[in-house]
Amino acid sequence: MHDFSSAIAGSRGNSVMRFLFLIVLVANVAVLAYGQGFFGTPPSEQGREPRQLSERNQHAITLGQPLQPGQLR
């Protein structure tokens, strides 16, 4: 004869594992969304002041005459 109580316990264990998997999956998606800034300012950007384009190291670049193809070597 089959032991039906073990079959019922086995199917209950599968549903518990599926439920735990879904909980972990939803938690991971929520943490990813929070980190990417879907719920507001991302944690990596909090406390920072965004710089304007005109404030970014303009003096660090100097332009010269373009090189001719023979001068590259």
ZIFENWO-V385449 format. One record per pair of residues at least 24 apart in sequence whose C-alpha atoms are under 7 Angstrom apart, sorted by the first residue. I is the first residue (numbers start at 1). J is the second residue. If there is no record, write none. Layout:
{{I | J} {I | J}}
This chain:
none
